[in-house]
Amino acid sequence: MPEFLHLVPPQAALDRLLENIPHKSIPLGFEECLTTQALGRVTYAPVQAPYPLPSFPRSSVDGYAVRAVDTYGTSEGLPAYLSMIGEVPMGSDPGFKLSAGQCALIHTGGMLPEEADAVIMVEYTQISQKGEVEILRATAVGENVIKVGEDVEKGEVVIPAGVHLRPAEIGGLMALGITRLPVTRKPVVGILSSGDEVVSPQDEIRPGQVRDVNTYTLSALVVENGGKVQAYGSIPDQLESLYTATTRAFGECDLVVITAGSSASSRDLTADVINRLGKPGVLVHGINIRPGKPTILAVCDGKVVIGLPGNPVSALVIAGLFLVPVLSALSGLRQLRPKPSTLARLTTNIPSQAGREDWVAVRLLHSVSGYQAEPIFGKSNLIFTLARADGLVRIPLDATGLSAGETVEVIFF
């Protein structure tokens, strides 16, 4: 069995891959999208506010709109008495203004009348007689008032380019009346699963055969991370068959993922096929990582091609580490948010080998002192190793393992 020529540390391998993606491909392009359908999409261009938000001075409490100067020196022992000239209607201009010694009933969100510059909470008032309000404390200019443009100024960039849109951004866009916007085109990922033993999940399997898992786990991962999937099925372990299918996917998709055929063996066809697609070809073949040591990372004529191990656990873990960042790059995502994680204490020692980065599946257990992380040990071809897990724990390159009782970061996947 041939040996790997050079095992590359994981971060160095990812850096090498991303550095070889042409800048002209980032992002891939744009399409216009309804804001109601933009959740999870990435902004293609900066979004500017067409007008200030709020566009009128609003009350942040229920109370009385006043001129602050009319309350100066006021206290419970020395109250002020103001004439109530009306009630501010919700959803429209008050239609009146305050003069000295006057106030108006106002509700949360109501528009301040002209000349009003503060709102005193109803708790600090009482009706002394019909048409007259007793003010029991002083208020300052701007108190309980949301000013024009306090949230957003007109022309302000409210969402830069390259931002992953969450519910908060969707709400902000709607508040500004932005119902359509340009978003980056979703990268199309071609997925091929090679192997004579791999059959469709719909097929009855014969001895020696396995159902295709990787196409479906990887497809779900791609969709979850903002891409589209074009699946090409299972390809026989034959050079020309794999090359023909890969060439088709390469021409139809923005990046290509091939599972299996990436181990250093006499049946390794993937690296040869990739190198025939374009220059520079294979950048990395072999990474100091477990699972997933025989991973292939390549860029061919500006397009990323990734060769993943065939074992389902290896394929999914490695795709999370290398395919997902490529999807982010091609989407033009500029503000990478950290993956959700939690701290937990290990229940068991986890051995490792110095110089290799290990990723270990764990399940979280509740305890009175917080979470505990219980390792799920299993071979990389057992998909339910991950299905039973809540997250992954990383053992860094320079460590020889982790000890029971040690606090670790569990990264959710």
Secondary structure, 3 states (H helix, E strand, C coil): CCCCCCCECHHHHHHHHHHCCCHHHCCCCEEEEEHHHCCCCEECCCEECCCCECCCCEECCCEEEECHHHHCCCCCCCCEEEEEEEECCCCCCCCCECCCCEEEEECCCCECCECCCEEEEHHHEEEEECCEEEECCCCCCCCCEECCCCCECCCCEEECCCCECCHHHHHHHHHCCCCEEEEECCCEEEEEEECCCEECCCCCCCCCCEECCHHHHHHHHHHHCCCEEEEEEEECCCHHHHHHHHHHHHHHCCEEEEECCCCCCCCCCHHHHHHCCCCEEEEEECECEECCCCCEEEEECCEEEEEECCCHHHHHHHHHHHHHHHHHHHCCCCCCCCCCEEEEEECCCEECCCCCEEEEEEEEEEECCEEEEEECCCCCCCCHHHHCCCEEEEECCCCCEECCCCEEEEEEC
